[in-house]
Every structure is written in C-alpha cells, then in structure tokens.
Amino acid sequence: MGDYSKALEFYEKSHKILEKALPPNHPHLAISHLNFAACYERMGDYAAALKALRSAFQIQQQVFQESNPAFTSTYSWLGRVYCSMKDYPKALENFEKCLSIRQKALPENHPNIALTYSNIGDVYRLMGDYEKALSFHRKALNIQENVQCNPLECVTTYTNLGETYREMKDYSTALTYFQKGLAIHQKKLPKNHPDLAIIFHNMAKLYLAVQQCSMAMENVQQAVDIAQKKLPSNHPHLLNYRQTFKEVQKTM
C-alpha cells in the first residue's frame, strides 16, 4: 500500500517480541532487520537503512556460510541503499555479490536473477554506461517475459529501460517502456502508491525534454501529489519532484 511508516510501526512491535523469544543471533532477527531496512530505504532514511542492514549482516555472518542464499536479500538491499546514496561503486559491488550467489543457487532463468540483472543495469545507467545498462536490462527482460514472475518486477525493468532510453534521448522508446510499466502499476497498486509517483516523474522529465509542457505538468503534478501524501516531507524523491515541477513551471 506504500504506507511505510505504518509498516515500520508493526515491524518494530514484531521485533520486540522476537528479541524476547529468540537468541540474539537467530536468523529471524536478521529478517526483521531487513524489514526495517526496506522501510527506511523507501522512506529515504538511508543512514537508518544501512544501520539495519549491518545488523542483519552481522547475524547472518554468525550463522551462515558466505555463499548462503540468505545473504542475497542483504546484498540486494545494500545495493539499493548505496544506489540511492549515489555511491555507485559500492552499489555495484553488492549487487554483483548478490548475483554471484543467486547464479550458484538458482536456475539461470529464475526471476530473482532477472531482478538482479535489472538492478545492475540501472547502476550502469547512473554511471553513464548505457550499453552495459541495456545489456543487463535485456537479460532481465528475456527472463521476465518468458517465465512466470511477479508483474511488478517487470515494471522495475521497464522503468529502468525507460530511464536508460530517455537519457540516451530515444524518447519514443523510453515512453513505450514507461507506459508498459504504468499500465501494470495502475492495475496492481493503489492509485496513491509512491511507485506510481516514480513513473509519473520519469514521464514528466521525458515530456519536458520534448517540450510537451502540458503533459509534463500533468505528470509531475501527479508525482508531487502522491509523494506529499505518502512520503516524509524531506524525502529525496519528493524534493526531486518539486524541483522538476519548478522547471516545468518555467516553460509554461
């Protein structure tokens, strides 16, 4: 539903119960810390997310071997948090560790491998290496469009591809992918979910680039409206959406 503060509240209650019932290095406590990290990352509190991930990692190191699949979620979330913090080398390092374990533990066409390919591709996009980005996104899509997987994971790849093509100034291809992602999101998520705001903002930037200013304003307004309802007032996404809103306003 995208109400991360409410989710965090329930995770904290659950964690207190687990702390009383389990030894301090129990794997369920690591999962609890991962749940905290996921909430903090989505709320834009990256320092708190990193702290929770380190707690999870410390527990996992005590009870699992390095190649255990339990580490994949931790590495994946570390990758996401470092990516949000714009520390792309560390993001890539963690996504690659996640991929290495998943490739040994899972079939080559498993949806979790596809999702990791897409995450790696997006880091390469952010580093400006569009050819590598496209290569990884195509690997992801090749799996996702040919096996049964969570449609929302396809949206991640569609969105990442859209952003890559937008930055390459191939706006028609970018728009096609954004529209594919938006169609799935609108079917699967509540209308005020923060993930919808991400796609609306991406589309706003695209329309601004091709000087379709009314469409840019329509989309960025939707992004801002959702984010103001669902995200903390200092969330980096909301601040970014407001900046784009100002840029669009200047062209009207």
C-alpha positions in Angstrom: 0.0 0.0 0.0 3.0 2.3 0.3 2.4 3.3 3.9 6.0 2.7 5.1 5.8 4.5 8.5 2.8 2.3 9.4 4.7 -0.8 8.2 7.7 0.2 10.3 5.5 0.5 13.4 4.3 -3.1 13.1 7.8 -4.4 12.3 9.1 -2.7 15.5 6.3 -4.4 17.5 7.2 -7.8 15.9 10.9 -7.2 16.5 10.4 -6.6 20.2 8.6 -9.9 20.6 11.3 -11.8 18.6 14.1 -10.3 20.7 12.4 -11.7 23.9 11.7 -15.1 22.4 14.9 -15.8 20.4 18.7 -15.9 20.9 20.4 -12.7 19.6 21.9 -14.4 16.5 18.7 -16.1 15.3 18.2 -15.8 11.5 14.6 -14.5 12.1 16.1 -11.4 13.8 18.2 -10.8 10.7 15.0 -10.9 8.6 13.4 -8.4 11.0 16.4 -6.0 10.5 15.9 -6.5 6.7 12.3 -5.4 7.0 13.4 -2.3 8.9 15.9 -1.6 6.1 13.3 -1.9 3.4 11.1 0.6 5.1 13.8 3.1 5.9 15.1 2.9 2.3 11.6 3.6 0.9 11.2 6.4 3.4 14.5 8.0 2.3 16.3 7.4 5.6 19.4 5.8 4.1 21.6 6.0 7.2 19.0 4.1 9.2 18.6 1.6 6.4 22.4 1.0 6.4 22.4 0.5 10.1 19.6 -2.1 9.9 21.4 -3.9 7.1 24.6 -4.1 9.0 22.8 -5.6 11.9 21.2 -8.2 9.6 24.6 -8.9 8.0 26.3 -9.4 11.4 23.8 -12.0 12.4 24.0 -13.8 9.1 27.8 -13.9 9.3 27.5 -15.8 12.6 25.1 -18.5 11.4 25.6 -18.9 7.6 28.5 -19.6 5.2 29.3 -16.8 2.8 27.6 -18.5 -0.1 24.3 -19.0 1.6 21.3 -17.6 -0.3 20.2 -15.8 2.9 22.8 -13.1 2.1 21.2 -12.2 -1.2 18.5 -10.1 0.2 21.0 -8.2 2.4 23.4 -7.6 -0.6 20.4 -6.5 -2.8 19.2 -4.0 -0.2 22.7 -2.7 0.4 22.9 -2.2 -3.4 19.7 -0.3 -3.4 20.7 1.9 -0.5 24.1 2.7 -1.9 22.5 3.4 -5.2 20.1 5.9 -3.6 23.1 7.5 -1.8 24.8 7.8 -5.2 27.7 5.6 -4.2 27.6 3.6 -7.4 30.8 1.5 -7.0 29.5 0.1 -3.6 26.0 -0.4 -5.1 27.5 -2.4 -8.0 29.8 -4.4 -5.7 26.8 -5.5 -3.6 24.5 -6.3 -6.5 27.3 -8.4 -8.0 27.7 -10.3 -4.8 24.0 -11.0 -4.8 24.1 -12.1 -8.4 27.1 -14.5 -7.8 25.2 -16.3 -5.0 22.0 -16.4 -6.9 23.6 -17.8 -10.1 25.0 -20.7 -8.0 21.8 -21.4 -6.1 19.1 -20.8 -8.7 18.2 -21.8 -12.3 19.6 -19.4 -14.8 16.1 -18.2 -15.8 14.9 -17.6 -12.2 13.0 -14.3 -11.7 15.3 -13.3 -8.8 18.3 -13.4 -11.2 16.4 -11.2 -13.6 15.7 -8.7 -10.9 19.4 -8.6 -10.0 20.3 -8.1 -13.7 18.0 -5.1 -13.8 19.4 -3.6 -10.6 22.9 -3.9 -12.0 21.8 -2.4 -15.3 20.4 0.6 -13.5 23.7 1.2 -11.7 25.5 1.2 -15.1 22.9 3.7 -16.3 23.5 6.0 -13.4 27.3 5.7 -14.1 26.6 6.7 -17.7 27.5 3.3 -19.3 24.3 2.9 -21.4 25.5 0.0 -23.5 26.2 -2.1 -20.4 22.9 -0.9 -18.8 20.9 -2.0 -21.9 22.7 -5.4 -21.9 21.7 -6.2 -18.4 18.2 -4.9 -18.8 17.7 -7.1 -21.9 19.0 -10.1 -19.9 16.4 -9.3 -17.3 13.6 -8.8 -19.7 14.5 -12.0 -21.6 13.8 -13.9 -18.4 10.8 -11.9 -17.1 8.9 -12.1 -20.4 9.4 -15.8 -20.7 8.8 -17.2 -17.2 6.0 -16.7 -14.7 7.1 -13.9 -12.4 5.7 -11.0 -10.3 4.5 -8.4 -12.8 5.8 -5.6 -10.6 9.3 -7.0 -11.1 8.8 -6.5 -14.9 7.8 -2.9 -14.1 11.2 -2.4 -12.5 12.9 -3.4 -15.7 10.5 -1.4 -17.9 11.2 1.7 -15.8 14.9 1.2 -15.8 14.9 0.7 -19.6 12.7 3.8 -20.0 15.1 5.9 -18.0 18.1 4.5 -20.0 16.5 5.3 -23.3 15.4 8.7 -22.0 18.9 9.6 -21.0 20.0 8.4 -24.5 17.4 10.8 -26.0 15.5 7.9 -27.6 12.3 9.4 -26.3 9.7 7.3 -28.2 11.3 4.0 -27.0 11.5 5.4 -23.5 7.9 6.4 -23.5 6.8 2.9 -24.7 8.6 1.3 -21.7 7.2 3.9 -19.2 3.7 3.3 -20.5 4.1 -0.5 -20.1 5.2 -0.1 -16.6 2.5 2.4 -15.8 -0.2 0.1 -17.1 0.9 -2.7 -14.8 1.3 -0.4 -11.8 -2.2 1.0 -12.2 -3.7 -2.5 -12.3 -1.7 -3.8 -9.3 -1.1 -0.9 -6.9 -3.3 1.6 -5.1 -3.6 4.9 -7.0 -1.5 6.8 -4.5 1.3 4.3 -4.2 4.8 6.0 -4.2 6.0 3.7 -7.0 3.4 5.3 -9.3 4.9 8.7 -8.5 8.3 7.5 -9.8 6.9 6.6 -13.2 4.9 9.9 -13.4 8.0 11.8 -12.6 10.0 9.9 -15.2 7.4 10.6 -17.8 7.3 14.3 -16.8 11.0 14.6 -17.4 10.6 12.9 -20.8 7.7 15.3 -21.8 9.8 18.2 -20.6 12.7 17.1 -22.8 10.5 17.0 -25.9 8.8 20.3 -24.9 5.3 18.8 -24.4 4.9 21.1 -21.4 1.3 20.5 -20.5 1.9 16.7 -20.4 5.0 17.3 -18.3 3.0 19.4 -15.9 0.2 16.8 -15.7 2.6 14.0 -14.8 4.8 15.9 -12.4 1.7 17.2 -10.6 0.6 13.6 -10.1 4.0 12.7 -8.8 4.1 15.6 -6.3 0.5 14.9 -5.1 1.3 11.2 -4.4 4.6 11.9 -2.7 3.2 14.7 -0.5 0.6 12.2 0.8 2.8 9.2 1.2 6.4 10.3 1.8 8.2 12.3 4.5 8.5 16.0 3.7 12.3 15.7 3.4 12.3 12.6 1.2 14.8 13.0 -1.7 12.1 11.8 -4.2 9.7 14.5 -3.1 12.4 17.2 -3.2 13.3 16.0 -6.7 9.7 16.0 -7.9 9.3 19.6 -6.6 12.4 20.7 -8.4 11.1 19.2 -11.7 7.7 20.9 -11.1 9.6 24.3 -10.9 11.4 23.5 -14.1 8.2 22.7 -15.9 6.5 25.8 -14.5 9.3 28.0 -16.0 8.4 26.7 -19.5 4.6 27.4 -19.2 
